[in-house]
C-alpha cells in the first residue's frame, strides 16, 4: 500500500485526461491500492482503470508477484479458458489418468517415516481452474492423488471466496456432498478433518485445508483403486 501510494505521490505514474492531470483523492488512491493488494493473492486483476493497471504492473514486477493484469475485453476474449472445467467424475478421472502418464514430474521422494514413495507433478491443465499440482502416493491396491495449488503467494492464508468458488465447482461436477452441507458459507470451521467429501464407486473424494510451514492451502484427495 505504501509503494502504491508513493508511485502516485511522486508522479511516477501520474494519470492525465483531456483536461490535464487527473484529479484524485487519498481515499480513491487507497481504494485502488487495496484492489491491487488483494489481486496480488489471485491469478488475475481485471480492470479498465489504466492507472491501476500501470501501478499494479510495476508493483507486481517489483515484488515478484505472478498476478496477470487484464482489461475487461481481455477477460471476455479468454472466456473459453476460464470456463473450461471437468463436467463429471468420468471426465475428471480421465484427465487424472492422462496426467499420471504425461504430466511433468517435479519430485520423487520417499517418506522416511513410512517408507511410502510419493511423486509431485505439474499438471497438464489447471483442474477446476484452480489446482495446478498433483501428488501421487502408491499404497497396496490404492493410489491416492492429492491436487493442490502452487502459487508464489505473498501471504500464507486462504480467502473465503477462494474456498467458496472451489466448493461450488466441485458440487457442480460431483453433486451433493455426503453430509449435504452444500455450498460454502463464510465463517465455516475450516479446521475440520475435511470441508466436503464425496463417495464414489472407486473410492472417495475429499477437500480439506492443509496447514504447512509456509501457510495454508486447499487440498483435494482422490482415491483410485488399482
C-alpha positions as CSV (number, residue, x, y, z in Angstrom):
1,X,0.0,0.0,0.0
2,X,2.9,2.4,0.8
3,X,4.6,1.6,-2.5
4,X,1.3,2.0,-4.5
5,X,0.7,5.4,-2.9
6,X,4.3,6.6,-3.4
7,X,4.1,5.8,-7.2
8,X,1.3,8.4,-7.4
9,X,2.5,11.0,-4.9
10,X,5.9,11.2,-6.7
11,X,4.2,11.4,-10.1
12,X,5.9,8.2,-11.3
13,X,2.6,7.1,-12.7
14,X,0.7,10.3,-12.9
15,X,-2.6,10.0,-14.8
16,X,-3.9,12.5,-17.3
17,X,-7.1,13.1,-19.2
18,X,-8.2,15.6,-21.9
19,X,-8.2,18.3,-19.3
20,X,-4.7,17.7,-18.0
21,X,-3.6,16.0,-14.8
22,X,-6.3,13.7,-13.5
23,X,-7.5,14.6,-10.0
24,X,-7.7,12.1,-7.3
25,X,-8.3,11.9,-3.5
26,X,-6.4,9.9,-1.0
27,X,-9.4,7.8,-0.4
28,X,-9.7,6.8,-4.1
29,X,-6.0,6.2,-4.2
30,X,-6.2,4.0,-1.1
31,X,-9.1,2.1,-2.5
32,X,-7.3,1.3,-5.7
33,X,-4.3,0.3,-3.8
34,X,-6.4,-2.2,-1.9
35,X,-7.7,-3.7,-5.2
36,X,-4.1,-4.2,-6.3
37,X,-3.2,-5.7,-2.9
38,X,-6.0,-8.3,-2.8
39,X,-5.5,-9.1,-6.5
40,X,-1.9,-10.0,-5.7
41,X,-3.3,-13.1,-3.9
42,X,-5.2,-14.1,-7.1
43,X,-4.4,-15.2,-10.6
44,X,-5.9,-12.2,-12.3
45,X,-6.6,-8.5,-11.8
46,X,-9.3,-7.3,-14.2
47,X,-9.8,-3.6,-14.5
48,X,-10.5,-0.8,-17.0
49,X,-8.6,1.7,-14.8
50,X,-5.4,2.4,-16.8
51,X,-3.7,4.0,-13.7
52,X,-4.5,1.0,-11.6
53,X,-3.1,-1.4,-14.3
54,X,0.1,0.7,-14.6
55,X,0.8,0.9,-10.9
56,X,-0.1,-2.7,-10.3
57,X,2.2,-3.9,-13.1
58,X,5.1,-2.0,-11.6
59,X,4.5,-3.4,-8.1
60,X,3.9,-7.0,-9.2
61,X,7.2,-6.9,-11.1
62,X,9.0,-5.2,-8.2
63,X,7.8,-7.8,-5.6
64,X,7.8,-10.8,-7.8
65,X,4.1,-11.4,-7.8
66,X,2.6,-13.5,-10.6
67,X,-0.9,-12.0,-10.9
68,X,-1.8,-11.3,-14.6
69,X,-3.4,-8.0,-15.4
70,X,-6.3,-8.0,-17.9
71,X,-8.8,-5.5,-19.3
72,X,-12.4,-6.4,-19.4
73,X,-12.0,-7.1,-23.1
74,X,-9.0,-9.4,-22.4
75,X,-11.1,-11.3,-19.8
76,X,-14.1,-11.7,-22.1
77,X,-11.8,-12.9,-25.0
78,X,-10.4,-15.6,-22.7
79,X,-13.8,-16.8,-21.5
80,X,-13.2,-20.3,-23.1
81,X,-10.1,-20.7,-20.9
82,X,-11.9,-19.6,-17.7
83,X,-15.0,-21.7,-18.3
84,X,-13.0,-24.9,-19.0
85,X,-13.9,-27.5,-16.4
86,X,-14.4,-31.1,-15.6
87,X,-18.1,-31.8,-16.1
88,X,-18.4,-35.0,-14.0
89,X,-16.5,-37.8,-12.3
90,X,-15.8,-39.7,-15.5
91,X,-14.1,-36.8,-17.4
92,X,-12.3,-35.8,-14.2
93,X,-10.8,-39.3,-13.7
94,X,-9.9,-39.5,-17.4
95,X,-7.9,-36.2,-17.0
96,X,-6.2,-37.6,-13.9
97,X,-5.2,-40.9,-15.7
98,X,-3.8,-38.8,-18.6
99,X,-1.8,-36.7,-16.1
100,X,-0.4,-39.8,-14.4
101,X,1.1,-40.8,-17.8
102,X,2.0,-37.4,-19.2
103,X,2.4,-34.7,-16.5
104,X,5.8,-33.3,-15.8
105,X,7.2,-34.9,-12.7
106,X,8.8,-32.4,-10.3
107,X,9.8,-34.6,-7.3
108,X,10.2,-38.2,-6.5
109,X,10.7,-38.9,-2.8
110,X,10.3,-41.5,-0.1
111,X,8.7,-40.6,3.3
112,X,11.4,-41.5,5.8
113,X,8.8,-42.4,8.5
114,X,6.6,-44.7,6.4
115,X,8.8,-45.7,3.5
116,X,6.0,-44.7,1.1
117,X,7.0,-43.3,-2.2
118,X,5.3,-40.1,-3.4
119,X,5.7,-38.1,-6.6
120,X,4.7,-34.5,-7.4
121,X,3.7,-33.4,-10.9
122,X,2.9,-30.2,-12.6
123,X,-0.4,-31.0,-14.2
124,X,-1.1,-30.6,-17.9
125,X,-4.0,-28.3,-17.2
126,X,-5.5,-26.5,-14.2
127,X,-8.2,-28.6,-12.6
128,X,-11.4,-26.7,-11.9
129,X,-9.4,-23.6,-12.9
130,X,-7.6,-23.8,-9.5
131,X,-5.4,-26.9,-8.9
132,X,-2.1,-27.0,-10.8
133,X,-0.1,-29.6,-8.9
134,X,-0.7,-33.3,-8.2
135,X,0.9,-35.5,-5.6
136,X,0.7,-39.3,-6.1
137,X,1.1,-41.8,-3.3
138,X,1.1,-45.5,-4.1
139,X,-0.2,-47.9,-1.5
140,X,-1.2,-51.6,-1.8
141,X,-4.3,-51.7,-4.0
142,X,-4.9,-48.0,-3.9
143,X,-3.4,-44.8,-5.4
144,X,-4.1,-41.6,-3.6
145,X,-3.8,-38.4,-5.7
146,X,-3.8,-35.0,-4.0
147,X,-4.4,-31.9,-6.0
148,X,-3.2,-28.6,-4.7
149,X,-2.4,-25.1,-6.0
150,X,1.2,-24.0,-6.0
151,X,1.5,-20.2,-6.3
152,X,4.0,-17.6,-5.4
153,X,1.9,-16.3,-2.6
154,X,2.7,-13.1,-0.7
155,X,0.9,-14.4,2.5
156,X,0.1,-17.8,3.9
157,X,-3.7,-17.6,4.1
158,X,-6.8,-18.6,2.1
159,X,-9.6,-16.2,1.1
160,X,-13.1,-17.3,1.9
161,X,-14.1,-16.5,-1.7
162,X,-11.4,-18.9,-2.8
163,X,-12.8,-21.8,-0.8
164,X,-16.3,-20.8,-1.9
165,X,-15.5,-20.9,-5.6
166,X,-13.7,-24.3,-5.4
167,X,-16.5,-26.0,-3.5
168,X,-19.1,-24.5,-5.9
169,X,-17.2,-26.1,-8.9
170,X,-16.8,-29.4,-7.1
171,X,-20.5,-29.7,-6.3
172,X,-21.3,-28.9,-10.0
173,X,-19.1,-31.8,-11.0
174,X,-19.8,-34.4,-8.4
175,X,-23.2,-33.4,-7.0
176,X,-24.2,-33.1,-3.3
177,X,-21.5,-34.0,-0.7
178,X,-22.2,-36.9,1.7
179,X,-23.0,-34.6,4.6
180,X,-25.4,-32.4,2.5
181,X,-23.5,-29.3,3.5
182,X,-23.8,-27.8,0.1
183,X,-22.2,-24.5,-0.8
184,X,-19.6,-23.0,1.4
185,X,-20.7,-20.3,3.8
186,X,-18.3,-17.7,5.1
187,X,-17.5,-18.4,8.7
188,X,-17.5,-22.2,8.4
189,X,-14.9,-24.1,10.5
190,X,-12.0,-24.8,8.1
191,X,-10.1,-26.8,10.8
192,X,-12.4,-29.8,10.5
193,X,-11.0,-33.1,9.1
194,X,-12.5,-32.1,5.7
195,X,-14.6,-29.3,4.2
196,X,-16.6,-31.6,1.8
197,X,-16.5,-35.3,0.9
198,X,-18.0,-37.3,-1.9
199,X,-18.2,-41.1,-2.1
200,X,-17.9,-42.8,-5.5
201,X,-17.8,-46.4,-6.8
202,X,-14.0,-46.1,-6.9
203,X,-13.3,-44.6,-3.5
204,X,-13.8,-41.2,-2.0
205,X,-13.0,-37.5,-2.8
206,X,-12.3,-35.1,-0.1
207,X,-11.5,-31.4,0.1
208,X,-9.7,-30.0,3.2
209,X,-7.4,-27.3,4.4
210,X,-3.7,-28.4,4.7
211,X,-1.5,-26.5,7.1
212,X,2.1,-26.2,6.2
213,X,5.1,-24.2,7.5
214,X,4.7,-21.8,4.6
215,X,1.0,-21.2,5.2
216,X,-2.3,-23.0,4.4
217,X,-3.7,-24.3,1.2
218,X,-6.6,-26.2,-0.2
219,X,-6.0,-29.9,-0.9
220,X,-8.3,-32.3,-2.8
221,X,-7.7,-36.0,-2.2
222,X,-8.8,-38.5,-4.9
223,X,-8.7,-42.3,-4.1
224,X,-8.3,-44.6,-7.1
225,X,-8.4,-48.4,-6.9
226,X,-5.7,-50.3,-8.8
